């Protein structure tokens, strides 16, 4: 369980002041070598039948997003984001109750079961609010706006995002997960928290009543405060696109140093706390790709150490699925032992590129095995019948996080011979104390080479000996109730997996991987492109939906470039160029350079942002800059180099001040310098 956070808000310039205590109770910690058995067909995240008497469907039943459909039979009178809901809020002068989540979010499901299926909670929300539910993966623009609203008020973000808005959709106050009613919870002991400490958590009913009461009594003051928050959100999002400045000469060195400051020298990865081993740790693929780029230009001891230790520890830890392949979303501890169990397409697409490139650079056989496992996992569990890629797998089964992936000792012993069970215990530590709620999440206790040496075998011979046991365990796991699959197909995320598969095929010398990338690209270009050539964001229920965002263009173009690198087929280059021209037309900032996140005909929200920061996904601007550089060289177009330079210059001040937050931009800048040298007479 993450630390509980409480806060108070008092509007300094308001006549009214309220104190709203918001408690964020987030994911309980749970823990988890080649995929060897066939899994059953994906179980889509579709409308869940209500327990007890049949419930009428709400407006979400007409949506195609698997996440929205999960709420289609809630007693909450949900609306999708759109003109109908926003007009109703204005006409009735009601506050908006906004809930943003996604289908593989464990605590989104908890809040749905606890609160949104509760008739009393639903009656309260329906009476006083217009309730809007948003799939953050379909509408990342809405999520960004209101997550920023939390940040400018000094709050930690996360999902589900719960936000109360004025009737004109300006943010008032919010939080993440709320229990339905006030309750007392145990605090996890830490250096500063004694064992047995408790904290009072404010529930959703208290929270919404307090805010609605303030709105009823002092609507002008609440509206004024929301206006201040909205202005702060706009400033926060727009300040990243400052006046262009000269390109820094030492961006790569400063970025490497900044990443090094966050590096965990004992367990690898970035961002950790010696005082709190439960601080979550993410794979950070943008950091890893930057390190690979540094090493591709010249050997660097620091970059080599950070890359190798991170890849090795991630590969051994429970964040990696040692039976089914692929990686879970993140580790809930410093040691990579206990994952948060959802699996995302975008993580696995990026990490496939990382491990394939790392194998090519280092020759480490384990990196090849990990990359091959990712390919097999995606082919088996995240590939649609048409060959495109689904978005994600859920973290829970039957309301229990990680249930599908973890093992009781007797389950292992029943599935294996005594000799196989002994070998599994030696490899994955299942002979000792359980590491997750009385069960085992598999993790390699030592590197494969060390395990093999102890058995008097080569690493490959040890893997071969372990393979039958893993085959049996994966087969037994496949017979369990599966987590839900988010079966929507996102253009941007498919672009990342196209890149990963094309890289793996080219760098691992396996030509079978490239056709999978080609099939996905063909599907996206056929089904998620308008007759005018513009992209759509999402495909679900047999329909393409929503204007594409910058990430959709940039990541798909990057995937097409990777296909060109892998095949030398000029059609991928031609299509990448066509999409880039549309991207420039729809997203380019003529005043300051760089690309907006939304197109010029997109719905008007509180701000039109330009984000250069890498997070779980790379910055669309950084990827776009790199695309322009590649296309400029491949197509001999100097104007693309000029536009790439303007893109980087738009964020040069931020790159100088916060280099650790923009490794992909630093990587693009290095590529720009190399391309300029090639073009010089």
C-alpha positions in Angstrom: 0.0 0.0 0.0 1.4 3.4 -0.9 1.6 6.0 1.7 -1.6 7.7 2.6 -1.7 11.3 1.8 -4.0 13.9 3.4 -4.2 17.6 2.7 -6.2 20.7 3.3 -7.2 23.3 0.8 -7.9 26.9 1.7 -8.4 29.4 -1.1 -6.4 32.4 0.0 -8.4 34.9 -1.9 -11.8 33.5 -1.2 -14.5 34.6 1.2 -15.3 31.0 1.7 -12.7 28.5 3.0 -13.1 24.8 3.3 -10.9 22.0 4.5 -11.2 18.9 2.4 -9.3 15.9 3.6 -8.6 13.6 0.7 -7.0 10.2 1.3 -5.4 8.3 -1.5 -5.3 4.6 -0.8 -3.4 3.1 -3.7 -2.2 -0.3 -4.8 -1.4 -3.0 -2.3 2.0 -4.5 -2.9 1.9 -7.8 -4.5 4.8 -9.8 -6.1 5.2 -11.8 -9.0 12.1 -17.7 -18.6 10.4 -18.2 -22.0 6.7 -18.4 -22.7 6.1 -22.1 -23.5 2.4 -22.8 -23.6 -0.6 -21.6 -25.4 -2.9 -19.3 -23.4 -6.7 -19.3 -24.0 -8.2 -16.5 -26.1 -8.1 -13.0 -24.6 -11.0 -12.3 -22.2 -12.2 -8.9 -23.3 -13.1 -6.2 -20.7 -16.8 -5.9 -21.6 -19.9 -5.1 -19.7 -19.9 -6.8 -16.4 -23.3 -8.2 -15.3 -24.4 -6.7 -12.0 -24.9 -9.1 -9.1 -28.4 -9.5 -7.8 -31.3 -8.0 -9.7 -30.7 -6.9 -13.3 -29.7 -3.2 -13.6 -30.6 -0.9 -16.3 -27.8 0.3 -18.6 -26.6 3.9 -18.5 -25.3 5.9 -21.4 -21.9 4.2 -21.3 -23.6 1.1 -22.8 -23.4 2.9 -26.2 -19.6 3.4 -25.9 -17.0 1.0 -27.3 -14.2 1.6 -24.8 -13.8 -1.6 -22.8 -13.2 0.6 -19.7 -16.3 2.6 -20.1 -18.3 -0.5 -20.8 -17.3 -1.9 -17.4 -19.4 0.9 -15.9 -22.4 0.6 -18.2 -24.5 -1.1 -15.5 -23.5 1.1 -12.6 -26.4 2.8 -10.8 -24.4 6.0 -11.3 -26.0 7.9 -14.2 -22.7 8.1 -16.1 -22.2 10.2 -19.2 -19.3 10.0 -21.6 -17.3 13.2 -22.0 -19.1 15.3 -24.6 -21.5 18.0 -25.5 -24.6 16.3 -23.9 -23.0 16.1 -20.4 -21.4 19.5 -20.5 -24.6 21.2 -21.7 -26.6 19.5 -19.0 -24.2 20.7 -16.3 -24.5 24.3 -17.5 -28.3 24.1 -18.0 -28.9 22.7 -14.5 -26.0 24.6 -12.8 -24.7 21.4 -11.4 -21.1 20.5 -10.5 -19.5 17.8 -12.6 -18.2 14.7 -10.9 -15.4 13.5 -13.2 -13.8 10.1 -12.9 -10.9 9.2 -15.1 -9.4 5.7 -15.2 -8.4 2.8 -17.5 -9.3 -0.9 -17.7 -6.1 -2.4 -16.2 -6.2 0.0 -13.2 -6.7 -2.1 -10.1 -7.9 0.7 -7.8 -10.2 1.9 -10.5 -12.0 -1.4 -10.2 -12.0 -1.2 -6.4 -13.6 2.2 -6.5 -16.2 1.0 -9.1 -17.2 -2.0 -6.9 -17.2 -0.1 -3.6 -18.7 3.2 -4.7 -20.2 3.2 -8.1 -22.1 0.0 -7.6 -23.4 1.3 -4.2 -27.0 2.5 -4.6 -26.8 5.1 -1.9 -23.5 6.6 -3.2 -25.0 6.6 -6.7 -28.2 8.3 -5.6 -26.1 11.1 -4.0 -24.0 11.6 -7.1 -27.0 11.5 -9.4 -28.9 14.0 -7.4 -26.2 16.7 -7.1 -23.8 16.2 -10.0 -23.5 15.5 -13.7 -21.3 12.4 -13.6 -18.8 11.9 -16.4 -16.5 8.8 -16.9 -13.4 9.1 -19.1 -11.0 6.4 -20.4 -7.7 8.1 -20.0 -6.1 6.1 -22.8 -8.7 7.3 -25.3 -8.7 10.9 -23.9 -5.2 11.6 -22.6 -5.8 15.3 -23.2 -8.6 15.4 -20.6 -6.5 13.3 -18.2 -3.5 15.7 -18.6 -5.6 18.8 -17.9 -7.2 17.5 -14.6 -4.1 15.7 -13.4 -2.3 19.0 -13.8 -5.0 20.6 -11.7 -4.1 18.2 -8.9 -0.5 19.0 -9.3 -0.9 22.8 -9.1 -2.8 22.3 -5.9 0.1 20.3 -4.4 -1.4 16.9 -4.6 -0.1 13.6 -5.7 -1.7 12.2 -8.8 -2.8 8.7 -9.8 -5.7 6.7 -11.0 -8.6 6.7 -10.6 -8.5 10.4 -10.9 -11.5 11.9 -9.1 -12.2 15.6 -9.8 -15.0 17.9 -9.1 -15.6 20.6 -11.7 -17.7 23.7 -12.0 -20.6 23.5 -14.6 -18.2 25.0 -17.2 -15.6 22.2 -16.5 -13.1 24.2 -14.5 -11.4 22.1 -11.8 -12.2 22.8 -8.2 -10.6 20.0 -6.1 -10.0 16.3 -6.3 -7.9 13.3 -5.5 -7.4 9.7 -6.6 -9.1 6.7 -4.9 -11.7 7.4 -2.3 -13.4 4.7 -0.1 -17.2 5.2 -0.2 -17.3 6.3 3.4 -15.0 7.5 6.2 -12.9 4.9 7.7 -9.7 4.3 9.8 -6.9 2.5 8.1 -3.5 1.1 9.1 -0.5 3.0 8.0 2.4 0.8 6.7 5.3 1.1 9.2 8.4 2.9 8.0 11.3 4.8 9.4 9.0 7.6 10.6 5.8 5.7 11.1 5.6 3.3 14.1 3.9 -0.1 13.8 0.2 0.0 14.5 -0.2 3.7 13.5 -3.6 4.5 11.9 -5.1 7.3 9.9 -8.6 8.5 9.4 -9.5 8.5 5.7 -12.3 10.7 4.3 -14.7 8.8 2.1 -16.3 9.8 -1.1 -19.7 10.7 0.5 -18.1 13.2 2.9 -15.9 14.6 0.2 -18.7 15.3 -2.4 -21.1 16.6 0.3 -18.5 19.1 1.5 -17.8 20.5 -1.9 -21.4 20.5 -3.0 -22.4 22.3 0.2 -19.8 25.0 -0.5 -21.1 25.3 -4.1 -24.7 25.7 -2.9 -23.8 28.3 -0.3 -21.1 30.3 -2.0 -21.1 29.6 -5.8 -19.4 32.8 -6.8 -16.4 32.1 -4.4 -16.1 28.5 -5.5 -16.2 29.6 -9.2 -13.6 32.2 -8.5 -11.3 29.7 -6.9 -11.9 27.2 -9.8 -10.9 30.1 -12.2 -7.7 30.5 -10.3 -7.0 26.8 -10.6 -7.8 26.8 -14.3 -5.4 29.7 -14.9 -2.7 27.9 -13.0 -3.3 24.8 -15.1 -3.0 26.8 -18.2 0.2 28.5 -17.1 1.7 25.2 -16.0 1.0 23.5 -19.4 2.0 26.4 -21.5 5.2 27.4 -19.7 6.9 24.3 -21.2 6.7 25.9 -24.6 8.7 29.0 -23.8 10.4 31.3 -26.3 12.9 29.3 -28.3 16.5 29.4 -27.0 19.9 28.3 -28.5 20.5 24.6 -28.4 22.7 23.5 -25.5 26.1 22.1 -26.4 26.4 19.8 -23.5 22.9 18.3 -23.3 24.0 14.7 -23.5 26.6 15.0 -20.8 24.2 16.9 -18.5 21.4 14.4 -19.1 23.7 11.5 -18.4 24.8 13.2 -15.1 21.1 13.9 -14.1 20.1 10.3 -14.8 23.1 9.2 -12.8 21.8 11.2 -9.8 18.6 9.1 -9.9 20.4 5.8 -10.5 20.1 3.0 -7.9 23.7 1.8 -7.7 22.8 -1.4 -5.8 19.6 -2.6 -7.6 19.6 -0.7 -10.9 16.8 1.5 -12.2 16.1 5.1 -11.4 14.3 6.9 -8.6 14.6 5.1 -5.2 14.7 5.9 -1.5 17.0 4.2 0.9 14.6 5.1 3.7 11.6 3.7 1.9 12.1 0.5 0.0 8.4 0.5 -1.0 8.8 3.5 -3.2 7.6 2.3 -6.7 10.2 1.8 -9.3 9.4 2.0 -13.1 11.4 0.6 -16.0 12.0 4.1 -17.5 12.6 2.9 -21.1 13.4 6.4 -22.3 16.4 6.5 -19.9 17.5 3.1 -21.1 17.2 4.0 -24.8 19.2 7.2 -24.1 22.0 5.1 -22.4 22.0 2.8 -25.4 22.3 5.8 -27.7 25.2 7.2 -25.6 27.0 3.8 -25.8 26.3 3.6 -29.5 28.3 6.8 -30.0 31.2 6.0 -27.7 32.0 3.8 -24.8 31.1 5.3 -21.5 31.7 3.5 -18.2 28.9 5.2 -16.3 26.3 4.6 -19.0 27.4 1.0 -19.4 27.1 0.4 -15.6 23.6 2.0 -15.4 22.3 0.1 -18.4 23.7 -3.3 -17.5 22.7 -3.3 -13.8 19.2 -2.0 -14.7 18.5 -4.6 -17.4 20.0 -7.4 -15.3 18.0 -6.6 -12.2 14.8 -6.0 -14.1 15.3 -9.3 -15.9 15.7 -11.2 -12.6 13.0 -9.5 -10.7 9.3 -10.2 -10.3 8.5 -7.3 -12.6 9.3 -9.8 -15.4 6.8 -12.6 -16.0 9.2 -15.6 -15.9 6.6 -18.0 -17.3 4.6 -16.0 -19.8 7.1 -13.4 -20.9 6.8 -9.7 -21.0 7.0 -7.1 -18.2 4.4 -5.9 -15.6 3.8 -2.2 -15.2 6.2 -1.4 -12.4 7.8 -2.7 -9.2 6.2 -1.8 -5.9 9.6 -1.9 -4.2 13.2 -0.9 -4.8 14.3 -4.5 -5.6 12.1 -5.2 -8.6 10.6 -8.0 -6.6 6.9 -7.2 -6.3 5.1 -6.0 -9.5 1.9 -4.1 -9.9 0.6 -6.8 -12.1 -1.0 -5.2 -15.1 0.8 -5.5 -18.4 0.8 -2.6 -20.8 1.5 -2.8 -24.6 3.5 0.4 -24.5 5.9 -0.9 -21.8 6.5 -4.1 -23.6 7.0 -2.4 -27.0 9.6 -0.1 -25.7 11.4 -2.7 -23.6 11.5 -5.0 -26.6 13.5 -2.4 -28.4 15.7 -1.9 -25.3 16.6 -5.5 -24.9 17.1 -6.2 -28.6 19.4 -3.2 -28.9 21.2 -4.2 -25.7 21.8 -7.7 -27.0 23.2 -6.3 -30.2 25.6 -4.1 -28.3 26.7 -6.5 -25.6 26.1 -10.0 -26.9 24.5 -11.0 -23.6 22.4 -14.1 -24.3 19.9 -13.3 -21.5 18.9 -10.1 -23.3 18.0 -12.1 -26.4 15.9 -14.5 -24.3 14.0 -11.7 -22.6 13.3 -10.0 -26.0 12.1 -13.3 -27.5 9.8 -13.8 -24.5 8.3 -10.4 -25.0 7.6 -11.2 -28.7 6.0 -14.5 -27.8 3.9 -12.9 -25.0 2.5 -10.2 -27.3 1.8 -12.7 -30.0 -0.1 -15.0 -27.7 -2.0 -12.5 -25.4 -2.1 -9.0 -27.0 -2.6 -9.7 -30.7 -6.0 -9.2 -32.2 -7.3 -11.7 -34.9 -6.5 -9.0 -37.5 -2.9 -8.7 -36.3 -3.0 -5.4 -34.5 -2.2 -5.1 -30.8 -4.5 -4.8 -27.8 -3.8 -2.2 -25.1 -3.4 -4.0 -21.9 -4.0 -6.9 -19.5 -5.7 -6.3 -16.2 -3.9 -6.7 -12.8 -6.7 -8.6 -11.0 -8.8 -11.7 -11.2 -12.0 -12.0 -9.1 -11.1 -8.8 -7.3 -7.7 -10.0 -6.2 -4.6 -8.4 -7.6 -2.0 -10.7 -9.1 -4.1 -13.9 -8.5 -3.4 -15.1 -12.0 0.4 -14.9 -11.7 1.3 -16.1 -8.2 1.6 -19.6 -6.7 1.0 -21.6 -3.6 3.7 -24.1 -2.9 1.2 -27.0 -3.2 0.1 -25.7 -6.6 3.7 -25.9 -7.8 4.2 -29.4 -6.3 0.9 -30.7 -7.9 1.9 -29.4 -11.3 5.5 -30.8 -11.3 7.5 -33.8 -10.5 9.6 -33.7 -7.2 12.7 -33.2 -9.2 11.2 -30.3 -11.3 9.8 -28.7 -8.1 13.3 -28.8 -6.6 14.8 -27.2 -9.7 12.1 -24.4 -9.7 12.8 -23.8 -6.0 16.5 -23.4 -6.8 15.8 -21.0 -9.6 12.9 -19.0 -8.3 13.2 -19.3 -4.5 9.9 -21.2 -4.0 11.5 -23.4 -1.3 11.7 -20.5 1.1 9.2 -18.2 2.7 6.5 -16.9 0.3 7.1 -13.4 -1.0 3.6 -12.2 -1.7 0.6 -12.7 0.7 1.4 -16.4 1.4 2.2 -17.1 -2.2 5.1 -16.9 -4.6 5.7 -14.4 -7.4 8.5 -15.9 -9.4 11.8 -14.2 -9.5 15.3 -15.5 -10.3 17.2 -15.7 -7.1 20.6 -15.4 -8.9 21.7 -14.7 -12.5 21.1 -17.6 -14.9 24.9 -18.0 -15.3 25.4 -18.4 -11.6 22.6 -20.9 -11.3 24.0 -22.9 -14.2 27.5 -22.9 -12.8 26.2 -24.2 -9.4 24.6 -27.1 -11.3 27.7 -27.7 -13.4 25.9 -26.7 -16.6 26.2 -24.0 -19.3 23.5 -21.3 -19.2 21.8 -22.7 -22.2 21.8 -26.2 -20.8 20.3 -24.9 -17.5 17.6 -23.1 -19.4 16.8 -26.4 -21.3 16.6 -28.3 -18.0 14.3 -25.8 -16.5 12.1 -25.5 -19.6 9.8 -28.6 -19.0 8.9 -27.3 -15.5 8.1 -23.9 -16.8 6.0 -25.4 -19.6 3.9 -27.3 -17.0 3.5 -24.2 -14.8 2.5 -22.1 -17.7 0.0 -24.7 -18.8 -1.4 -24.9 -15.3 -1.6 -21.1 -15.1 -3.4 -20.9 -18.5 -6.3 -23.0 -17.0 -7.0 -20.3 -14.3 -9.5 -17.5 -14.7 -7.8 -14.9 -16.8 -7.5 -11.2 -16.2 -9.5 -9.0 -18.5 -7.9 -7.8 -21.7 -8.4 -4.2 -22.9 -9.1 -5.0 -26.5 -9.1 -1.5 -27.9 -6.3 -0.8 -30.4 -4.5 2.5 -29.9 -2.5 4.0 -32.8 0.3 5.4 -30.7 0.9 2.2 -28.7 0.8 0.0 -31.9 3.5 2.3 -33.2 5.7 1.5 -30.2 5.2 -2.2 -30.7 5.8 -2.0 -34.4 9.1 -0.3 -33.6 9.9 -3.0 -31.0 9.2 -5.9 -33.4 11.0 -4.3 -36.3 14.0 -3.7 -34.1 13.9 -7.3 -32.7 13.7 -8.8 -36.2 16.6 -6.7 -37.5 18.9 -6.9 -34.4 18.2 -10.5 -33.4 18.3 -11.8 -36.9 14.8 -13.2 -36.7 12.9 -12.4 -39.9 9.7 -13.9 -38.5 9.2 -10.9 -36.2 9.0 -8.3 -39.0 5.8 -9.6 -40.6 4.0 -9.1 -37.3 5.0 -5.5 -37.3 4.0 -5.2 -40.9 0.5 -6.6 -40.3 -0.1 -4.2 -37.4 1.1 -1.2 -39.5 -1.2 -2.3 -42.4 -4.2 -2.6 -40.0 -3.7 0.8 -38.5 -3.2 2.5 -41.8 -6.4 0.8 -43.2 -8.7 1.1 -40.2 -7.5 4.1 -38.2 -6.9 6.5 -41.1 -9.6 8.7 -42.6 -10.1 9.1 -46.4 -8.2 12.4 -46.1 -5.2 10.6 -44.6 -5.6 11.7 -41.0 -5.2 9.3 -38.2 -7.7 8.3 -35.5 -6.8 7.5 -31.9 -8.6 4.4 -31.0 -10.3 1.3 -32.6 -12.8 -0.7 -30.6 -16.1 -2.4 -31.4 -15.2 -2.4 -35.1 -15.0 1.4 -35.2 -12.3 4.0 -35.3 -12.8 6.9 -32.8 -11.5 10.3 -31.9 -9.0 12.7 -33.4 -5.4 11.4 -33.1 -3.0 13.1 -30.9 0.6 14.1 -31.5 1.8 10.8 -30.0 -0.3 8.8 -32.5 1.4 10.4 -35.4 4.9 10.5 -33.9 4.9 7.0 -32.6 3.4 5.4 -35.7 5.8 7.3 -37.9 8.7 6.0 -35.7 7.3 2.5 -36.2 7.2 2.9 -39.9 10.7 4.2 -39.9 11.8 1.1 -38.0 10.1 -1.0 -40.6 12.0 0.8 -43.3 15.2 0.1 -41.4 14.3 -3.6 -41.1 13.1 -4.1 -44.7 14.4 -1.3 -46.9 10.9 -1.2 -48.3 10.4 2.4 -49.5 6.6 2.3 -49.0 7.2 2.7 -45.3 9.3 5.7 -45.8 6.7 7.2 -48.2 3.9 6.6 -45.7 6.0 8.0 -42.9 6.6 11.2 -44.9 2.8 11.5 -45.7 1.9 11.3 -42.1 4.6 13.7 -41.0 3.3 16.3 -43.5 -0.2 16.0 -42.0 1.3 16.1 -38.5 3.1 19.4 -39.3 -0.1 20.8 -40.8 -2.3 19.9 -37.9 0.0 20.2 -34.8 2.9 22.6 -35.6 3.3 25.8 -33.5 4.2 28.5 -36.0 5.0 31.0 -33.3 7.4 29.1 -31.1 8.2 25.9 -32.9 7.4 22.3 -31.7 4.2 20.4 -31.8 1.0 20.8 -29.8 -0.4 17.7 -28.2 -3.8 18.2 -29.9 -4.6 19.1 -33.5 -5.7 22.6 -34.5 -9.3 21.5 -34.9 -9.5 19.6 -31.6 -12.0 20.3 -28.9 -11.0 23.4 -26.9 -10.0 22.5 -23.3 -8.4 24.7 -20.6 -5.1 24.8 -22.4 -3.4 23.5 -25.6 -0.2 21.9 -24.2 3.2 20.9 -25.7 4.9 18.4 -23.6 8.6 17.6 -24.0 8.9 15.4 -20.9 9.5 11.7 -21.1 7.4 9.6 -18.7 6.0 6.1 -19.1 5.7 7.2 -22.7 8.3 9.2 -24.5 7.7 12.8 -25.4 5.8 13.1 -28.7 7.9 16.2 -29.5 11.2 14.3 -28.9 10.1 11.4 -31.1 8.8 13.8 -33.7 12.1 15.6 -33.8 14.0 12.3 -34.2 11.6 11.3 -37.0 12.2 14.5 -38.9 16.0 14.0 -38.7 15.7 10.4 -40.0 13.4 11.5 -42.9 15.5 14.5 -43.7 18.5 12.2 -44.2 16.6 9.4 -46.0 14.7 11.8 -48.3 17.4 14.5 -48.6 15.1 17.2 -47.2 16.9 20.0 -45.3 13.6 21.6 -44.4 13.0 18.7 -42.1 16.3 19.3 -40.3 15.3 22.9 -39.8 12.0 21.9 -38.3 13.6 19.4 -36.1 16.0 22.0 -34.8 13.1 24.4 -34.1 11.3 21.6 -32.2 14.3 21.1 -30.0 15.0 24.8 -29.6 11.4 25.3 -28.4 12.3 23.2 -25.3 16.0 24.0 -25.1 15.6 26.1 -21.9 13.9 23.2 -20.2 16.4 20.7 -21.5 19.1 22.8 -20.0 17.4 23.3 -16.6 15.9 19.8 -16.3 18.0 17.5 -18.5 17.0 14.3 -16.6 13.4 14.7 -17.5 14.1 14.8 -21.3 16.5 12.1 -22.3 14.8 11.5 -25.6 15.1 15.1 -26.5 18.8 15.0 -25.7 19.0 11.9 -27.9 17.3 13.8 -30.7 19.7 16.7 -30.3 22.7 14.4 -30.7 21.1 12.9 -33.8 20.6 16.4 -35.2 24.3 17.2 -34.7 25.3 14.1 -36.6 22.9 14.8 -39.4 24.1 18.4 -39.8 27.7 17.1 -40.1 26.7 14.7 -42.8 24.9 17.5 -44.7 27.9 19.9 -44.4 30.0 20.2 -47.6 
